[in-house]
Each structure stands twice: as C-alpha cells, then as structure tokens.
Amino acid sequence: MKAAVIESVGKAVVAEVPDPTPGPREVVVEVAACGLCGTDLHILQGEFAPKLPIVPGHEFAGEVVGVGTQVTELSVGDRVAVDPSLYCYECRYCRTGHNNLCERWAAIGVTTAGGAAQYAVAPVANCVRLPEHVRTQDAALVEPLSCAVRGYDVLQSRLGAHVLIYGSGTMGLMMLELAKRTGAASVDVVDVNPARLETARRLGVSASAADPDELDRPQGWDLVVDATGNAAAIQDGLDRVAKAGTFLQFGVADYSTRVTIDPYRIYNQEITITGSMAVLHSFERAAELFANGVLDPEIFISDRIPLERYPQALEQFASGVGRKIVVVP
C-alpha cells in the first residue's frame, strides 16, 4: 500500500509499505482522510516518536475492511473514527484513571504506524462507529475535537467566564466553539495570522486582535488558553490571567520552550496554571458532539490534499497557510 513515511529528521516521503494485518482484537481501516497536526511537525523534528521511520497520522477515519479473529463489535463496511491513544492499563497512572499520562504511553501515528496511508490498523476498542449523516472524510476532525473536550474537562469552566484564546488555528477555533457552548460571558481571540483571525470572527468571537493590548479587559480574563505552543504567546498569556483565574497550556510547545512565572502573583492572586495532554475519556463525547454539529467541517477543513502530496501538505501546514489540512488517500 501507499503511505507517508517520516524517514528521518526533516525528511518525509510517500512510499510503498506492506499492507497491515490485524491482530485478534484489531481491525483494518481503509482511510478516508487523515488530518495534519502540530504533533506531526514535532515528529518531523525528531520529537515524540521513539524512533524513525514512522508512518504518521493520528487523526483519521475510514471504513473497516478487515477484522481480527476475535472482533465481534464491528463488521466489514462499518465507518469509524479512530482514537489513536494506546495505554498499558497496568501502570500507576492508568490504574488511577490518568491513562493519558501512562508510563508506557503510545499512539497510532506517533509510536506505531498511523493513518497517513491507504490502510491502518487499530484496536477495535479505539473505534467509534459513525452515524449515517456524518461524512467519513469529515470525521478526521473527531480526534482533535476530543483533545479540545479534554481541555475543557481540565478547565472545569464555570458559567459567565471571560475567556481569552491565543491562536485561531484548528485547536484554538475548537476551543472557541466549546467556550461558546459552555456558558462563557465572552470569548476573545488573539492571533498574528490575519486569515485565521478572520475565521475566528466568522465563528462569532466577542473580540479579536493581533495584540491583546487592543482588547478592553484591563482586569484580565478568567480563563486564558494557549493554543499556539509559542513561547511569546504563553508568556503574554500568563500575565493576562485575572485574579482566581486559570491558564491552560493547550498548545504543544517544543521541548526547549521556556517561560518565566511570577510565584508571588500565583500565590497572592490564587492563579491556577494547568495543562491538557491529548485525549482522556473524551473521544466518544467528541464523536457525539461532532455528530450533533458542534463544528462545521466546511469551515474547519480548508484543504483536502492527495496523500501523494503529503510532504507538500506538511510544508503548507508549517507555513501557517489554511486551517485544518487533511490528506486523502
């Protein structure tokens, strides 16, 4: 089969690889679409993946075309979205409900072959059947949405909160949509990319700007979300949190990224700084939200690019052109 392969640091190609074979409790999925994510850029930089080469792609959906000998929950022809998370279920964190912090954490498309290919293998337990009205090519959005749902689980947002989001790429826009639906009094967005900021306005922000100094909230925001992973944005956002407010590190930063905190202010103003790591008990809920129209795929997906052009798709994504880019085998 044909697949994208990150061969070495900085090098992605499209090549022929062996067809996958399912284990007893696995299925083979014919991929309909696979989304590109910042994690893919980190893998290209030599981060996250334990070793290269690797077939990337952890945001994908498709049709079941093969089932393992012990699979009864799904049949050939079922359409599914795939949760890429792979846990050991044995370590302390798995046993205390923090599976996303698993000591042996792995993921399809990160540590094992993923969905940037014609076919991919997944445990049957990781597959969520899609309802008839959901287009399979659009359902690649379920996985990033499940990360955003996890982010809101961490925030434990209260009604009437004032929210500031840094970044209006796919993840920032998803956090915007969830904030609107969880009773926020206002949702403001900051981004230096004019095209992406225009999309945020289209989705209905309270205010938007390239510089948060242009926004009228001198007392700060109850919830500040970084969806960029950019050191300058993170540093600025930490200073914008209101008293008793929360800062969520949601964007994936490079390993080397560093910022400065003010311990006295954190103590004196009871500020919470927290993070949100991938998916935790949120994939099924994201699939239901998606089926109920929480996102408009025509707005969120800006480019559908043939798998053969995966290296070019990565370059476009890295340049910040477009919103969610999906590759189509």
Long-range contacts (C-beta under 8 A, 24 or more apart in sequence): 1-117, 1-118, 1-119, 2-117, 2-118, 2-307, 2-308, 2-329, 3-55, 3-113, 3-116, 3-117, 3-118, 3-307, 4-55, 4-56, 4-57, 4-116, 4-117, 4-307, 4-310, 4-311, 4-327, 5-53, 5-54, 5-55, 6-40, 6-43, 6-44, 6-49, 6-52, 6-53, 6-54, 6-55, 6-56, 7-52, 7-53, 8-52, 8-53, 9-44, 9-45, 9-46, 9-52, 10-44, 10-45, 12-44, 12-56, 12-310, 12-311, 12-314, 13-311, 14-307, 14-308, 14-310, 14-311, 17-55, 17-113, 17-117, 19-119, 20-113, 20-119, 20-120, 20-121, 21-121, 22-66, 22-67, 22-68, 22-71, 22-121, 23-68, 23-121, 24-68, 24-69, 24-70, 24-71, 25-68, 25-70, 25-71, 25-123, 25-124, 25-125, 26-68, 26-71, 26-121, 26-122, 26-123, 26-124, 27-64, 27-66, 27-67, 27-68, 27-71, 27-74, 27-80, 27-121, 27-122, 27-123, 27-124, 27-127, 28-64, 28-65, 28-66, 28-67, 28-119, 28-120, 28-121, 29-60, 29-61, 29-62, 29-63, 29-64, 29-65, 29-80, 29-82, 29-115, 29-119, 29-120, 29-121, 29-122, 29-127, 30-62, 30-63, 30-64, 30-65, 30-118, 30-119, 30-329, 31-57, 31-60, 31-61, 31-62, 31-115, 31-116, 31-117, 31-118, 31-119, 31-120, 31-329, 32-60, 32-61, 32-62, 32-63, 32-79, 32-136, 32-137, 32-139, 32-140, 32-328, 32-329, 33-60, 33-61, 33-62, 33-136, 33-137, 33-138, 33-139, 33-140, 33-304, 33-326, 33-327, 33-328, 34-59, 34-60, 34-114, 34-115, 34-116, 34-117, 34-140, 34-307, 34-326, 34-327, 34-329, 35-59, 35-60, 35-140, 35-141, 35-143, 35-144, 35-170, 35-324, 35-325, 35-326, 36-313, 36-314, 36-317, 36-324, 36-325, 36-326, 36-327, 37-144, 38-229, 38-251, 38-252, 39-110, 39-252, 40-314, 40-317, 41-314, 41-317, 41-318, 42-252, 42-254, 43-110, 44-314, 45-254, 47-254, 47-255, 48-110, 49-110, 49-111, 50-111, 54-109, 54-110, 54-111, 54-112, 54-113, 54-114, 55-109, 55-113, 55-114, 55-116, 55-117, 55-120, 56-109, 56-110, 56-114, 56-116, 57-108, 57-109, 57-114, 57-115, 57-116, 57-117, 57-120, 57-327, 58-84, 58-107, 58-108, 58-109, 58-110, 58-114, 58-115, 58-143, 59-84, 59-109, 59-115, 59-140, 59-141, 59-143, 59-144, 59-326, 60-109, 60-114, 60-115, 60-116, 60-120, 60-140, 60-143, 61-130, 61-136, 61-137, 61-138, 61-139, 61-140, 61-142, 62-115, 62-120, 62-136, 63-136, 64-127, 65-119, 67-124, 68-124, 71-124, 73-124, 73-127, 74-124, 74-127, 74-129, 78-127, 78-129, 79-129, 79-130, 79-134, 79-136, 79-139, 80-122, 80-127, 80-128, 80-129, 80-130, 81-127, 81-128, 81-130, 81-139, 81-140, 81-142, 81-143, 81-283, 81-287, 82-108, 82-115, 82-120, 82-122, 82-126, 82-127, 82-128, 82-143, 83-126, 83-127, 83-128, 83-143, 83-146, 83-279, 83-283, 84-108, 84-109, 84-110, 84-114, 84-115, 84-122, 84-126, 84-143, 84-279, 85-126, 85-278, 85-279, 85-283, 86-111, 86-112, 86-123, 86-126, 98-280, 99-280, 99-281, 100-150, 100-277, 100-278, 100-279, 100-280, 101-277, 107-278, 116-307, 116-310, 116-327, 117-307, 117-329, 118-307, 118-329, 126-283, 128-283, 128-284, 128-287, 130-287, 130-291, 131-291, 133-291, 134-290, 134-291, 135-297, 137-304, 137-326, 137-328, 138-297, 138-301, 139-287, 139-290, 140-324, 140-326, 141-290, 141-295, 141-297, 141-300, 141-301, 141-324, 142-283, 142-286, 142-287, 142-290, 143-279, 143-283, 143-286, 144-170, 144-171, 144-174, 144-324, 145-174, 145-286, 145-289, 145-290, 145-294, 145-295, 146-279, 146-282, 146-283, 146-285, 146-286, 146-287, 147-171, 147-276, 147-278, 147-279, 147-282, 148-174, 148-175, 148-178, 148-250, 148-286, 149-178, 149-282, 149-285, 149-286, 149-289, 150-276, 150-277, 150-278, 150-279, 150-280, 150-281, 150-282, 151-175, 151-178, 151-225, 151-248, 151-250, 151-276, 152-178, 152-179, 152-182, 153-276, 153-280, 153-281, 153-282, 154-248, 154-274, 154-275, 154-276, 155-223, 155-225, 155-246, 155-248, 155-274, 157-182, 157-183, 157-184, 157-223, 158-183, 158-222, 159-183, 160-184, 160-185, 161-185, 161-222, 161-223, 162-186, 162-188, 162-217, 162-221, 162-222, 162-223, 162-242, 163-187, 163-188, 163-221, 163-222, 163-223, 163-224, 163-225, 164-188, 164-189, 164-190, 164-212, 164-215, 164-217, 164-221, 164-223, 164-224, 164-225, 164-237, 164-240, 165-189, 165-190, 165-224, 165-225, 165-227, 166-190, 166-191, 166-224, 166-225, 166-226, 166-227, 166-228, 166-230, 166-233, 166-234, 166-236, 166-237, 166-251, 167-191, 167-196, 167-226, 167-227, 167-228, 167-230, 167-233, 167-251, 168-193, 168-196, 168-197, 168-199, 168-200, 168-208, 168-227, 169-193, 169-196, 169-227, 169-228, 169-320, 169-323, 170-300, 170-323, 170-324, 171-227, 171-250, 171-251, 172-196, 172-200, 172-225, 172-227, 172-228, 173-199, 173-200, 173-203, 173-300, 173-323, 174-295, 174-300, 175-225, 175-227, 175-250, 176-200, 176-203, 176-205, 177-203, 177-294, 177-295, 178-294, 179-223, 180-204, 181-294, 184-223, 188-212, 188-215, 188-217, 188-221, 190-215, 190-233, 193-320, 195-321, 196-320, 196-323, 199-299, 199-323, 202-299, 203-299, 212-236, 212-240, 219-243, 220-245, 221-245, 222-246, 223-248, 224-248, 225-250, 226-250, 226-251, 227-251, 229-253, 229-254, 229-257, 231-257, 231-258, 231-259, 234-259, 235-259, 235-260, 238-262, 238-273, 241-269, 241-271, 243-269, 243-270, 243-271, 244-269, 244-270, 244-271, 245-269, 245-271, 245-272, 246-271, 246-272, 246-273, 246-274, 247-271, 247-272, 247-273, 247-274, 248-274, 248-275, 248-276, 249-273, 249-274, 249-275, 249-276, 250-275, 250-276, 299-323, 300-324, 301-325, 301-326, 304-328
